[in-house]
Amino acid sequence: MSVTLYGIPTCDSCRKARRALEAAGHAVMFRDVRAEPLTAAEWDEMVAALGEGVVNRRSPSYRGLDAGTQGLAPPALLAAAPVVMKRPVIRAQERWFLGWGPDVQAALG
């Protein structure tokens, strides 16, 4: 199965997920959300599928944003500061997964 993994290359969870998915025989397309920014429509689709939990409001990157940026709607916030996206986000066909917890590993392993 072909999957798209959205994240940043320095993220440990993204690297672990990518290695495990490839070891399980999945063809992984990695999308670096900083180097290859998503379009507004792509952010909208992701937030619609995963909800506001896709924004990691506990991260130091989020806390470092000014109040105006923090107050943006999730798609606009992610477009302005993609590093605050909870990672990894995985799209396998039409299903979306957030994070690399046991439930996601079981579903994709």
C-alpha positions, 0 to 999 in steps of 0.5 A, spaced: 500 500 500 502 506 498 502 511 504 503 519 504 507 521 511 507 528 512 512 531 517 519 534 518 525 530 517 528 531 524 522 529 527 524 522 531 516 520 530 516 521 523 523 517 522 520 511 526 514 511 522 517 511 516 522 506 517 516 501 520 512 503 514 517 501 509 519 495 513 512 493 513 512 493 505 508 500 504 511 505 499 512 511 503 512 518 500 515 523 505 512 530 505 516 535 508 511 540 510 516 546 511 520 544 504 514 543 500 508 547 503 501 544 503 496 548 499 490 551 503 486 546 500 490 540 503 490 543 510 483 544 510 482 537 508 487 534 513 484 538 519 477 536 516 479 529 517 483 529 523 480 535 527 483 541 531 488 535 534 492 536 528 495 542 532 500 541 537 498 546 542 503 544 547 509 544 543 514 549 544 514 552 537 506 553 538 508 557 545 513 561 541 508 564 536 505 571 537 498 571 540 495 573 533 498 567 530 496 562 535 488 565 534 488 563 527 483 558 525 487 551 525 488 551 517 491 558 517 495 557 523 498 550 520 499 554 513 503 560 517 507 555 522 507 548 519 512 546 525 506 546 530 503 540 526 502 534 531 507 529 527 506 524 523 500 525 519 499 519 515 494 518 509 493 511 507 488 511 501 482 515 504 484 514 511 488 519 515 492 517 522 495 522 527 501 520 531 505 514 531 501 510 537 500 503 538 493 504 534 496 507 528 501 502 528 496 496 529 492 499 523 498 500 518 503 494 520 
